[in-house]
Amino acid sequence: MVKRVHRPREDAEFDFILRMSAVPVLAYFTGTWPKAVEPCRTMDLVVGAVADEYAGRLTAVRADITRCPDTTKRHGVTGAPSCVLLKDGEAVAHATGPMTTTEVRKLLDDHL
């Protein structure tokens, strides 16, 4: 069974997933501090639904800001939740804050 959303435990694992993906990567960054927990849980559901819908067209990765600090910094993430769409390892779209499924689709459809 293919994972619908990858959850790297560290920067090196995130980088490996990024290198191995033959399709664009939707990376969404989460946090564990109190104000971030609920919006990030909501994004788990949104990104999970989008990952199912776009299966084969993108790889979804959920990165914890504290576990992947270099990745977070490298992609200019300043808050959680944040989404970054990466094509060939380069960011082509970025959004910060909770998003609806429709908003994530628009972010993707503009670049896929």
All heavy atoms as an XYZ file, in Angstrom:
859
protein
N       0.834     -1.184      0.000
C       0.000      0.000      0.000
C       0.882      1.252      0.000
O       1.830      1.359      0.766
C      -0.897     -0.010      1.229
C      -1.754      1.217      1.366
S      -2.707      1.099      2.881
C      -4.122      1.966      2.371
N       0.580      2.209     -0.836
C       1.333      3.447     -0.936
C       0.868      4.404      0.158
O      -0.326      4.525      0.418
C       1.123      4.093     -2.333
C       1.791      5.442     -2.417
C       1.630      3.166     -3.412
N       1.825      5.070      0.806
C       1.463      6.070      1.805
C       0.809      7.246      1.116
O       1.297      7.735      0.112
C       2.716      6.589      2.521
C       3.297      5.659      3.516
C       4.432      6.376      4.229
C       5.063      5.478      5.241
N       6.121      6.163      5.972
N      -0.282      7.722      1.677
C      -0.915      8.876      1.042
C      -0.234     10.168      1.465
O      -0.180     11.103      0.697
C      -2.408      8.866      1.266
C      -2.893      9.491      2.484
C      -4.393      9.387      2.562
N      -4.777     10.249      3.648
C      -5.968     10.523      4.000
N      -6.966      9.975      3.359
N      -6.225     11.317      4.987
N       0.297     10.230      2.698
C       1.063     11.389      3.149
C       2.289     10.873      3.893
O       2.165     10.161      4.890
C       0.231     12.306      4.080
C       1.074     13.474      4.563
C      -1.029     12.815      3.388
N       3.474     11.206      3.391
C       4.723     10.807      4.045
C       4.950     11.694      5.263
O       4.612     12.870      5.255
C       5.902     10.966      3.081
C       5.797     10.088      1.884
N       6.216      8.783      1.880
C       5.299     10.334      0.646
C       5.998      8.251      0.688
N       5.437      9.172     -0.077
N       5.562     11.138      6.291
C       5.846     11.869      7.525
C       7.314     11.656      7.913
O       7.614     10.793      8.728
C       4.933     11.403      8.643
C       3.475     11.727      8.380
C       2.580     11.129      9.442
N       1.208     11.470      9.162
C       0.474     12.261      9.936
N       0.983     12.772     11.028
N      -0.765     12.537      9.604
N       8.207     12.436      7.323
C       9.630     12.264      7.643
C       9.927     12.614      9.102
O       9.324     13.515      9.674
C      10.332     13.229      6.691
C       9.307     14.258      6.380
C       7.986     13.541      6.402
N      10.878     11.876      9.681
C      11.258     12.103     11.075
C      12.408     13.091     11.211
O      12.731     13.518     12.313
C      11.616     10.774     11.722
C      10.423      9.843     11.862
C      10.822      8.506     12.446
N      11.758      7.792     11.577
C      11.407      6.917     10.642
N      10.149      6.626     10.458
N      12.306      6.314      9.897
N      13.050     13.421     10.090
C      14.197     14.331     10.136
C      14.446     14.916      8.746
O      13.861     14.469      7.763
C      15.438     13.593     10.627
C      15.839     12.450      9.721
C      16.969     11.615     10.267
O      17.402     11.851     11.401
O      17.436     10.731      9.540
N      15.325     15.928      8.689
C      15.631     16.605      7.435
C      16.119     15.647      6.356
O      15.698     15.739      5.200
C      16.692     17.695      7.655
C      16.147     18.880      8.432
O      15.114     19.442      8.026
O      16.764     19.249      9.446
N      16.997     14.719      6.710
C      17.555     13.794      5.722
C      16.464     12.933      5.082
O      16.493     12.669      3.876
C      18.622     12.904      6.359
N      15.495     12.525      5.863
C      14.397     11.718      5.323
C      13.513     12.563      4.393
O      13.082     12.088      3.343
C      13.565     11.131      6.462
C      12.575     10.100      6.010
C      11.843      9.434      7.168
O      12.205      9.631      8.340
O      10.878      8.705      6.872
N      13.271     13.820      4.760
C      12.528     14.729      3.878
C      13.266     14.865      2.544
O      12.668     14.757      1.481
C      12.358     16.101      4.537
C      11.570     17.071      3.692
C      10.214     17.245      3.897
C      12.179     17.801      2.679
C       9.468     18.126      3.117
C      11.458     18.682      1.889
C      10.094     18.840      2.112
N      14.564     15.110      2.614
C      15.367     15.271      1.395
C      15.325     14.014      0.526
O      15.260     14.105     -0.705
C      16.808     15.633      1.739
C      16.929     17.011      2.359
O      15.997     17.834      2.198
O      17.949     17.270      3.023
N      15.347     12.848      1.151
C      15.284     11.590      0.413
C      13.946     11.477     -0.333
O      13.908     11.138     -1.515
C      15.463     10.402      1.365
C      15.340      9.070      0.683
C      16.383      8.568     -0.079
C      14.167      8.332      0.786
C      16.267      7.340     -0.726
C      14.045      7.111      0.150
C      15.096      6.615     -0.604
N      12.852     11.781      0.358
C      11.526     11.723     -0.273
C      11.468     12.692     -1.451
O      10.970     12.363     -2.526
C      10.413     12.037      0.755
C      10.344     10.930      1.808
C       9.058     12.213      0.067
C       9.530     11.294      3.042
N      11.997     13.891     -1.258
C      12.005     14.907     -2.311
C      12.788     14.426     -3.535
O      12.332     14.553     -4.669
C      12.597     16.207     -1.765
C      12.514     17.444     -2.636
C      11.065     17.802     -2.940
C      13.199     18.610     -1.951
N      13.962     13.839     -3.296
C      14.790     13.336     -4.407
C      14.133     12.179     -5.139
O      14.262     12.038     -6.351
C      16.156     12.881     -3.890
C      17.154     13.968     -3.687
C      18.574     13.431     -3.482
N      18.667     12.283     -2.605
C      18.785     12.334     -1.275
N      18.792     13.497     -0.660
N      18.871     11.241     -0.562
N      13.436     11.326     -4.417
C      12.858     10.115     -5.009
C      11.531     10.361     -5.712
O      11.083      9.520     -6.484
C      12.678      9.041     -3.929
C      13.982      8.583     -3.306
S      15.233      8.039     -4.499
C      14.465      6.600     -5.170
N      10.910     11.503     -5.471
C       9.600     11.760     -6.065
C       9.731     12.126     -7.539
O      10.456     13.044     -7.906
C       8.883     12.887     -5.321
O       7.617     13.098     -5.905
N       8.978     11.417     -8.369
C       8.969     11.695     -9.813
C       7.931     12.754    -10.169
O       7.832     13.165    -11.317
C       8.678     10.406    -10.577
N       7.171     13.191     -9.178
C       6.110     14.187     -9.374
C       6.340     15.339     -8.389
O       7.123     15.207     -7.442
C       4.711     13.555     -9.167
C       4.407     12.528    -10.255
C       4.587     12.944     -7.789
N       5.670     16.476     -8.586
C       5.816     17.578     -7.635
C       5.463     17.137     -6.210
O       4.692     16.195     -6.005
C       4.819     18.630     -8.143
C       4.713     18.352     -9.606
C       4.810     16.849     -9.720
N       6.030     17.835     -5.246
C       5.825     17.522     -3.831
C       5.057     18.652     -3.163
O       5.464     19.810     -3.238
C       7.180     17.309     -3.112
C       6.987     17.168     -1.609
C       7.899     16.089     -3.684
N       3.954     18.290     -2.517
C       3.234     19.241     -1.678
C       3.708     18.994     -0.256
O       3.386     17.973      0.353
C       1.719     19.039     -1.765
C       0.899     19.906     -0.794
C       1.113     21.397     -1.094
C      -0.567     19.541     -0.865
N       4.541     19.904      0.247
C       5.048     19.800      1.610
C       4.216     20.715      2.488
O       4.037     21.883      2.162
C       6.515     20.211      1.658
N       3.675     20.162      3.555
C       2.992     21.036      4.491
C       3.650     20.878      5.841
O       4.012     19.791      6.264
C       1.480     20.846      4.489
C       0.915     19.649      5.185
C       0.253     19.781      6.401
C       0.998     18.396      4.619
C      -0.302     18.686      7.024
C       0.449     17.300      5.229
C      -0.203     17.448      6.437
O      -0.749     16.360      7.056
N       3.884     22.012      6.449
C       4.661     22.108      7.676
C       3.729     22.332      8.856
O       2.837     23.178      8.798
C       5.677     23.239      7.550
C       6.721     22.968      6.514
C       6.471     23.212      5.168
C       7.946     22.431      6.869
C       7.429     22.948      4.199
C       8.910     22.147      5.910
C       8.651     22.411      4.574
N       3.954     21.560      9.905
C       3.104     21.619     11.082
C       3.923     21.972     12.318
O       5.145     21.851     12.312
C       2.415     20.269     11.322
O       3.404     19.282     11.594
C       1.590     19.845     10.120
N       3.224     22.385     13.347
C       3.875     22.705     14.609
C       3.146     22.047     15.763
O       1.992     21.644     15.625
N       3.814     21.972     16.886
C       3.222     21.310     18.047
C       2.938     22.274     19.196
O       2.499     21.850     20.245
C       4.149     20.187     18.550
O       5.440     20.733     18.807
C       4.249     19.067     17.535
N       3.194     23.563     18.986
C       2.893     24.517     20.051
C       1.383     24.753     20.083
O       0.688     24.551     19.086
C       3.701     25.797     19.892
C       3.574     26.468     18.565
C       2.704     27.454     18.227
C       4.332     26.187     17.387
N       2.866     27.805     16.913
C       3.867     27.042     16.368
C       5.367     25.293     17.079
C       4.389     27.036     15.089
C       5.871     25.292     15.798
C       5.392     26.155     14.823
N       0.847     25.175     21.227
C      -0.609     25.218     21.429
C      -1.422     25.930     20.335
O      -2.453     25.410     19.919
C      -0.766     25.935     22.773
C       0.491     25.578     23.504
C       1.565     25.537     22.445
N      -1.003     27.075     19.857
C      -1.793     27.798     18.855
C      -1.754     27.138     17.479
O      -2.574     27.447     16.631
C      -1.323     29.248     18.736
C      -1.713     30.087     19.924
C      -1.366     31.533     19.695
C      -1.827     32.365     20.875
N      -1.559     33.776     20.688
N      -0.814     26.248     17.252
C      -0.683     25.599     15.938
C      -1.381     24.250     15.867
O      -1.687     23.770     14.780
C       0.790     25.424     15.589
N      -1.650     23.634     17.006
C      -2.135     22.254     17.006
C      -3.452     22.093     16.246
O      -3.548     21.259     15.342
C      -2.262     21.713     18.448
C      -2.968     20.369     18.471
C      -0.879     21.570     19.068
N      -4.470     22.844     16.561
C      -5.771     22.673     15.900
C      -5.727     22.993     14.408
O      -6.222     22.206     13.598
C      -6.863     23.476     16.604
C      -7.380     22.800     17.856
C      -7.826     21.358     17.642
O      -8.581     21.085     16.695
O      -7.404     20.499     18.444
N      -5.141     24.144     13.995
C      -5.065     24.387     12.544
C      -4.276     23.307     11.801
O      -4.623     22.941     10.679
C      -4.365     25.743     12.431
C      -4.552     26.392     13.755
C      -4.648     25.279     14.748
N      -3.242     22.776     12.432
C      -2.442     21.729     11.787
C      -3.225     20.423     11.677
O      -3.120     19.711     10.672
C      -1.132     21.523     12.537
S      -0.009     22.942     12.377
N      -4.029     20.099     12.682
C      -4.872     18.901     12.599
C      -5.883     19.034     11.466
O      -6.160     18.075     10.751
C      -5.593     18.665     13.916
C      -4.712     18.090     14.974
C      -5.496     17.769     16.216
N      -4.588     17.324     17.266
C      -4.847     17.386     18.543
N      -6.007     17.871     18.961
N      -3.970     16.969     19.422
N      -6.435     20.223     11.321
C      -7.371     20.472     10.227
C      -6.669     20.277      8.887
O      -7.214     19.661      7.970
C      -7.956     21.896     10.324
O      -8.641     22.014     11.567
C      -8.906     22.183      9.180
N      -5.444     20.781      8.781
C      -4.686     20.623      7.535
C      -4.349     19.166      7.254
O      -4.244     18.766      6.104
C      -3.409     21.471      7.568
C      -3.653     22.949      7.388
S      -4.498     23.377      5.847
C      -3.289     22.863      4.639
N      -4.197     18.346      8.299
C      -3.980     16.917      8.089
C      -5.123     16.330      7.261
O      -4.900     15.572      6.315
C      -3.903     16.162      9.420
C      -2.589     16.347     10.150
O      -1.597     16.754      9.518
O      -2.561     16.081     11.366
N      -6.345     16.694      7.611
C      -7.517     16.188      6.890
C      -7.575     16.728      5.471
O      -7.850     15.993      4.520
C      -8.792     16.565      7.649
C      -8.926     15.998      9.065
C     -10.145     16.591      9.760
C      -8.993     14.484      9.037
N      -7.313     18.028      5.327
C      -7.361     18.674      4.009
C      -6.311     18.073      3.086
O      -6.606     17.672      1.956
C      -7.180     20.203      4.144
C      -6.946     20.852      2.792
C      -8.383     20.824      4.847
N      -5.075     18.007      3.550
C      -3.995     17.487      2.700
C      -4.196     16.003      2.416
O      -3.922     15.537      1.310
C      -2.607     17.790      3.306
C      -1.508     17.102      2.521
C      -2.372     19.296      3.348
N      -4.715     15.252      3.377
C      -5.008     13.842      3.134
C      -6.018     13.667      2.010
O      -5.846     12.828      1.128
N      -7.070     14.489      2.018
C      -8.086     14.417      0.968
C      -7.501     14.814     -0.384
O      -7.763     14.162     -1.402
C      -9.273     15.323      1.320
N      -6.695     15.860     -0.394
C      -6.078     16.317     -1.644
C      -5.090     15.268     -2.154
O      -5.007     15.014     -3.354
C      -5.415     17.692     -1.455
C      -4.561     18.069     -2.643
C      -6.477     18.761     -1.202
N      -4.332     14.649     -1.254
C      -3.372     13.615     -1.658
C      -4.094     12.456     -2.338
O      -3.605     11.914     -3.334
C      -2.588     13.125     -0.449
N      -5.255     12.088     -1.814
C      -6.050     11.023     -2.450
C      -6.519     11.462     -3.836
O      -6.435     10.709     -4.800
C      -7.270     10.677     -1.593
C      -6.912      9.896     -0.347
O      -5.788      9.371     -0.272
O      -7.769      9.813      0.553
N      -7.025     12.675     -3.908
C      -7.572     13.197     -5.158
C      -6.507     13.347     -6.249
O      -6.774     13.115     -7.425
C      -8.215     14.558     -4.887
C      -8.931     15.165     -6.049
C      -9.617     16.474     -5.680
O      -9.942     16.688     -4.504
O      -9.809     17.288     -6.603
N      -5.298     13.733     -5.857
C      -4.218     13.983     -6.815
C      -3.212     12.824     -6.856
O      -2.082     13.015     -7.290
C      -3.500     15.288     -6.477
C      -4.289     16.530     -6.805
C      -5.365     16.931     -6.027
C      -3.955     17.316     -7.908
C      -6.093     18.064     -6.322
C      -4.675     18.464     -8.209
C      -5.744     18.822     -7.409
O      -6.457     19.957     -7.714
N      -3.616     11.664     -6.403
C      -2.732     10.492     -6.390
C      -2.122     10.279     -7.769
O      -2.815     10.340     -8.782
C      -3.508      9.264     -5.955
N      -0.823     10.086     -7.790
C      -0.107      9.890     -9.048
C       0.364     11.189     -9.682
O       1.208     11.175    -10.563
N      -0.195     12.322     -9.226
C       0.190     13.625     -9.774
C       1.036     14.430     -8.796
O       1.645     15.423     -9.176
C      -1.055     14.434    -10.134
C      -1.848     13.802    -11.260
C      -3.113     14.538    -11.571
N      -2.883     15.948    -11.821
C      -3.830     16.876    -11.737
N      -5.058     16.538    -11.410
N      -3.556     18.138    -11.974
N       1.052     14.021     -7.513
C       1.888     14.700     -6.530
C       2.185     13.779     -5.374
O       1.503     12.788     -5.158
C       1.237     15.999     -6.032
C       0.013     15.937     -5.132
C       0.390     15.759     -3.676
C      -0.755     17.226     -5.257
N       3.228     14.120     -4.652
C       3.596     13.431     -3.420
C       3.331     14.404     -2.287
O       3.762     15.556     -2.348
C       5.095     13.051     -3.430
O       5.328     12.144     -4.510
C       5.518     12.413     -2.126
N       2.619     13.952     -1.266
C       2.334     14.807     -0.112
C       3.267     14.433      1.036
O       3.472     13.253      1.324
C       0.885     14.665      0.315
N       3.823     15.461      1.680
C       4.758     15.254      2.787
C       4.367     16.176      3.931
O       4.226     17.381      3.747
C       6.213     15.556      2.364
C       7.172     15.334      3.515
C       6.611     14.727      1.166
N       4.217     15.608      5.119
C       3.903     16.377      6.329
C       5.191     16.489      7.137
O       5.693     15.492      7.651
C       2.840     15.666      7.148
C       2.477     16.377      8.440
C       1.545     15.476      9.258
N       0.911     16.153     10.347
C       1.417     16.272     11.557
N       2.602     15.765     11.835
N       0.745     16.903     12.507
N       5.716     17.696      7.252
C       6.982     17.907      7.960
C       6.734     18.690      9.246
O       6.144     19.761      9.215
C       7.962     18.659      7.072
N       7.187     18.148     10.351
C       7.112     18.837     11.635
C       8.263     19.838     11.695
O       9.421     19.477     11.488
C       7.215     17.818     12.770
C       7.052     18.443     14.131
O       7.810     19.379     14.458
O       6.184     17.985     14.886
N       7.935     21.081     11.975
C       8.938     22.156     11.988
C      10.080     21.858     12.953
O      11.239     22.139     12.649
C       8.254     23.499     12.315
C       7.450     23.960     11.101
C       9.248     24.559     12.750
C       6.600     25.193     11.336
N       9.797     21.267     14.110
C      10.852     20.999     15.084
C      11.705     19.792     14.701
O      12.873     19.725     15.076
C      10.271     20.792     16.497
O       9.306     19.738     16.462
C       9.615     22.059     17.003
N      11.157     18.860     13.939
C      11.930     17.683     13.516
C      12.721     17.938     12.238
O      13.687     17.233     11.959
C      11.013     16.489     13.305
C      10.481     15.931     14.583
C       9.639     14.722     14.296
N       9.324     14.062     15.547
C       9.084     12.795     15.656
N       9.119     12.017     14.595
N       8.796     12.270     16.816
N      12.281     18.889     11.439
C      12.933     19.201     10.161
C      13.288     20.691     10.098
O      12.811     21.417      9.205
C      12.019     18.820      9.004
S      11.568     17.073      8.932
N      14.125     21.168     11.012
C      14.407     22.609     11.063
C      15.156     23.142      9.839
O      14.878     24.259      9.388
C      15.238     22.773     12.340
C      15.858     21.421     12.557
C      14.847     20.442     12.046
N      16.077     22.376      9.285
C      16.816     22.840      8.103
C      15.895     22.936      6.888
O      15.965     23.896      6.119
C      17.996     21.915      7.796
C      19.063     21.946      8.890
O      19.125     22.938      9.637
O      19.824     20.967      8.985
N      15.033     21.949      6.738
C      14.061     21.957      5.639
C      13.129     23.150      5.776
O      12.837     23.839      4.800
C      13.254     20.642      5.644
O      14.158     19.557      5.479
C      12.208     20.622      4.551
N      12.671     23.399      6.988
C      11.778     24.521      7.269
C      12.429     25.838      6.868
O      11.839     26.653      6.156
C      11.417     24.536      8.766
O      10.770     23.304      9.094
C      10.513     25.695      9.109
N      13.654     26.025      7.278
C      14.383     27.264      6.973
C      14.657     27.379      5.473
O      14.471     28.438      4.877
C      15.692     27.288      7.755
C      16.459     28.567      7.590
C      17.710     28.561      8.451
C      18.480     29.838      8.258
N      19.712     29.858      9.046
N      15.088     26.288      4.864
C      15.449     26.288      3.444
C      14.270     26.695      2.553
O      14.452     27.322      1.515
C      15.965     24.894      3.060
C      16.489     24.797      1.656
C      17.195     23.474      1.368
N      16.391     22.306      1.629
C      16.678     21.380      2.553
N      17.727     21.494      3.319
N      15.893     20.330      2.715
N      13.052     26.358      2.977
C      11.880     26.657      2.164
C      11.124     27.893      2.635
O      10.013     28.159      2.177
C      10.970     25.435      2.079
C      11.626     24.289      1.376
N      11.976     24.337      0.036
C      12.059     23.099      1.822
C      12.568     23.212     -0.305
N      12.635     22.448      0.761
N      11.746     28.667      3.535
C      11.189     29.950      3.939
C       9.915     29.869      4.760
O       9.117     30.798      4.758
N       9.736     28.775      5.464
C       8.536     28.604      6.284
C       8.710     29.378      7.588
O       9.702     29.212      8.288
C       8.276     27.111      6.557
C       7.129     26.921      7.525
C       8.007     26.386      5.248
N       7.729     30.222      7.881
C       7.798     31.054      9.088
C       6.653     30.796     10.054
O       6.626     31.375     11.133
C       7.788     32.548      8.709
O       6.607     32.825      7.959
C       9.021     32.912      7.903
N       5.710     29.962      9.683
C       4.588     29.664     10.562
C       3.965     28.337     10.208
O       4.264     27.749      9.179
N       3.096     27.883     11.107
C       2.425     26.602     10.871
C       0.934     26.786     11.086
O       0.530     27.509     11.980
C       2.961     25.549     11.821
N       0.158     26.177     10.227
C       0.553     25.345      9.092
C       0.979     26.193      7.892
O       0.535     27.330      7.736
C      -0.718     24.570      8.762
C      -1.834     25.452      9.214
C      -1.313     26.203     10.397
N       1.856     25.644      7.094
C       2.291     26.254      5.836
C       2.372     25.174      4.777
O       2.725     24.032      5.080
C       3.681     26.897      5.975
O       3.627     28.074      6.712
N       2.053     25.538      3.546
C       2.168     24.620      2.411
C       3.171     25.179      1.412
O       3.169     26.379      1.135
C       0.826     24.472      1.694
S      -0.396     23.547      2.604
N       4.017     24.305      0.892
C       4.971     24.683     -0.138
C       4.878     23.628     -1.231
O       4.987     22.434     -0.959
C       6.415     24.744      0.413
C       7.391     25.115     -0.692
C       6.523     25.716      1.584
N       4.653     24.072     -2.458
C       4.642     23.162     -3.597
C       6.021     23.213     -4.235
O       6.505     24.284     -4.604
C       3.566     23.551     -4.612
C       3.477     22.651     -5.841
C       3.122     21.208     -5.439
C       2.451     23.186     -6.826
N       6.664     22.049     -4.338
C       8.017     21.942     -4.872
C       8.013     21.175     -6.184
O       7.442     20.086     -6.271
C       8.916     21.221     -3.859
C       8.981     21.868     -2.480
C       9.361     20.858     -1.426
C       9.954     23.015     -2.506
N       8.641     21.765     -7.190
C       8.833     21.096     -8.476
C      10.333     21.038     -8.712
O      11.004     22.067     -8.666
C       8.154     21.878     -9.598
C       6.644     21.753     -9.612
C       6.035     22.617    -10.677
C       5.515     21.786    -11.797
N       4.816     22.607    -12.814
N      10.830     19.848     -8.946
C      12.270     19.645     -9.126
C      13.057     20.250     -7.969
O      14.121     20.831     -8.158
C      12.726     20.230    -10.463
C      12.031     19.581    -11.645
O      11.844     18.348    -11.614
O      11.661     20.295    -12.592
N      12.505     20.145     -6.764
C      13.180     20.620     -5.563
C      13.067     22.111     -5.298
O      13.540     22.597     -4.280
N      12.456     22.848     -6.205
C      12.329     24.302     -6.066
C      10.896     24.685     -5.725
O       9.952     24.163     -6.318
C      12.747     25.006     -7.360
C      14.186     24.786     -7.750
C      15.170     25.377     -6.753
O      14.918     26.486     -6.246
O      16.187     24.718     -6.489
N      10.744     25.627     -4.796
C       9.415     26.093     -4.415
C       8.793     26.903     -5.547
O       9.414     27.832     -6.063
C       9.507     26.936     -3.153
N       7.572     26.544     -5.938
C       6.853     27.277     -6.976
C       5.600     27.948     -6.422
O       5.003     28.795     -7.086
C       6.492     26.389     -8.189
C       7.753     25.909     -8.889
C       5.611     25.223     -7.782
N       5.194     27.554     -5.216
C       4.035     28.169     -4.563
C       4.176     27.993     -3.062
O       4.754     27.009     -2.594
C       2.745     27.538     -5.056
N       3.649     28.967     -2.319
C       3.772     28.958     -0.864
C       2.533     29.603     -0.262
O       2.061     30.618     -0.765
C       5.028     29.746     -0.474
C       5.358     29.665      0.975
N       4.751     30.465      1.901
C       6.238     28.900      1.654
C       5.248     30.194      3.107
N       6.144     29.241      2.969
N       2.007     29.021      0.791
C       0.868     29.600      1.508
C       1.011     29.290      2.994
O       1.430     28.193      3.363
C      -0.437     29.031      0.984
N       0.686     30.266      3.824
C       0.762     30.088      5.267
C      -0.620     30.253      5.870
O      -1.382     31.121      5.457
C       1.727     31.108      5.893
O       3.022     30.916      5.318
C       1.841     30.933      7.399
N      -0.921     29.415      6.838
C      -2.204     29.463      7.527
C      -3.096     28.321      7.102
O      -2.833     27.641      6.109
N      -4.159     28.094      7.857
C      -5.084     27.016      7.507
C      -5.734     27.281      6.156
O      -6.007     28.428      5.805
C      -6.133     27.058      8.622
C      -5.699     28.064      9.603
C      -4.561     28.819      9.045
N      -5.946     26.222      5.390
C      -6.544     26.339      4.064
C      -7.653     25.316      3.922
O      -7.609     24.252      4.531
C      -5.480     26.093      2.982
C      -4.342     27.082      2.989
S      -3.016     26.620      1.842
C      -3.815     26.894      0.278
N      -8.606     25.633      3.071
C      -9.655     24.669      2.740
C      -9.155     23.770      1.610
O      -8.148     24.072      0.956
C     -10.933     25.396      2.273
O     -10.641     26.077      1.044
C     -11.437     26.380      3.315
N      -9.885     22.716      1.372
C      -9.542     21.817      0.261
C      -9.554     22.585     -1.053
O      -8.671     22.410     -1.893
C     -10.531     20.638      0.213
O     -10.532     19.996      1.497
C     -10.148     19.629     -0.840
N     -10.530     23.454     -1.229
C     -10.628     24.257     -2.449
C      -9.413     25.151     -2.619
O      -8.874     25.286     -3.727
C     -11.922     25.105     -2.425
O     -13.034     24.214     -2.312
C     -12.057     25.947     -3.672
N      -8.941     25.760     -1.538
C      -7.768     26.637     -1.613
C      -6.505     25.850     -1.958
O      -5.676     26.314     -2.746
C      -7.589     27.390     -0.291
C      -8.664     28.419     -0.034
C      -8.650     28.974      1.370
O      -8.304     28.242      2.334
O      -8.992     30.170      1.519
N      -6.362     24.665     -1.398
C      -5.192     23.838     -1.723
C      -5.265     23.388     -3.180
O      -4.258     23.433     -3.896
C      -5.068     22.631     -0.767
C      -3.937     21.707     -1.207
C      -4.836     23.098      0.663
N      -6.436     23.006     -3.643
C      -6.596     22.627     -5.059
C      -6.170     23.774     -5.979
O      -5.511     23.558     -6.980
C      -8.049     22.272     -5.361
C      -8.453     20.904     -4.962
C      -9.852     20.617     -5.498
N     -10.480     19.587     -4.736
C     -11.608     19.718     -4.042
N     -12.245     20.861     -4.020
N     -12.105     18.712     -3.387
N      -6.594     24.995     -5.653
C      -6.238     26.154     -6.472
C      -4.722     26.351     -6.491
O      -4.143     26.583     -7.546
C      -6.919     27.423     -5.965
C      -6.477     28.654     -6.719
C      -7.539     29.680     -6.848
C      -7.114     30.938     -7.559
N      -6.311     30.816     -8.724
N      -4.080     26.225     -5.335
C      -2.624     26.334     -5.255
C      -1.971     25.308     -6.180
O      -1.039     25.630     -6.927
C      -2.170     26.108     -3.808
C      -0.685     26.180     -3.533
C      -0.261     27.624     -3.290
C      -0.339     25.329     -2.312
N      -2.497     24.093     -6.181
C      -1.939     23.026     -7.020
C      -2.263     23.217     -8.495
O      -1.382     23.100     -9.343
C      -2.464     21.666     -6.551
C      -2.082     21.250     -5.143
C      -2.827     19.970     -4.769
C      -0.590     21.083     -5.001
N      -3.507     23.505     -8.786
C      -3.944     23.602    -10.182
C      -3.244     24.729    -10.935
O      -3.061     24.641    -12.139
C      -5.459     23.787    -10.266
C      -6.206     22.520     -9.848
O      -5.588     21.441     -9.834
O      -7.414     22.635     -9.553
N      -2.830     25.763    -10.227
C      -2.097     26.851    -10.862
C      -0.698     26.419    -11.311
O      -0.070     27.084    -12.111
C      -1.983     28.053     -9.918
C      -3.297     28.793     -9.752
O      -4.233     28.557    -10.534
O      -3.385     29.625     -8.819
N      -0.215     25.288    -10.772
C       1.177     24.878    -11.035
C       1.358     23.454    -11.534
O       2.458     23.073    -11.887
C       2.015     25.070     -9.768
C       2.052     26.500     -9.326
N       2.848     27.445     -9.942
C       1.359     27.161     -8.370
C       2.661     28.609     -9.375
N       1.767     28.479     -8.412
N       0.308     22.654    -11.539
C       0.450     21.267    -12.021
C       0.029     21.154    -13.468
O      -0.763     21.853    -13.970
C      -0.404     20.312    -11.171
C       0.050     20.099     -9.741
C      -0.861     19.108     -9.042
C       1.492     19.605     -9.674
